[in-house]
Amino acid sequence: CFSGTFVRELQDEQWRLMLQSIGQLQTLEELQIWCSTIPTAVFAETIRHAQTLQKVYFFRVGLDGSQAEFDALAAAIQRHPRLRDVRIGGFHITNDHEQNA
């Protein structure tokens, strides 16, 4: 479970490195993220690599990305061999990359 000030302060590259490492864990079954904004492309990559993941819980989480990145995330969730439980509460979407371009 990732929550609190620690995750709210992470930059995109830090999220990428952390979730990339987490996604490689061979026994990862559940991922909880609270109170932060995550790059959508990074999360989609984590879902694709975390082949044992069964549950994802988001609470007060924002996903930041383009429509193409959200489409890739949807495909990763749909094609995942074991993911059966995705719960989202207090969710919001941003596209800071487009606004800052």
QUIHUCOR-V207434 format. One line per field, one symbol per residue. ss: DSSP state (2 for helix, 1 for strand, 0 for the rest). phi: phi as a letter, one per 30 degrees, with the letter a starting at -180 (. if undefined). psi: psi as a letter, one per 40 degrees, with the letter a starting at -180 (. if undefined). Layout:
# QUIHUCOR-V207434
ss: ???
phi: ???
psi: ???
This chain:
# QUIHUCOR-V207434
ss: 01002222000222222222222000000111111111122222222220000011111111110022222222222220000011111001110222220
phi: .caieeddcddedddeddddddddddcdcbbbbbhacbdeddddddeddddcdcbbbcbhcccclddddddddeddddcddbdbbbbbbidbcbbddddcd
psi: hhiaddddehiddddddddddddeheehdhhhhifihhhddddddddddgeehdhhhhhfiihhiiddddddddddddehdehehhhhhfiihigdddde.
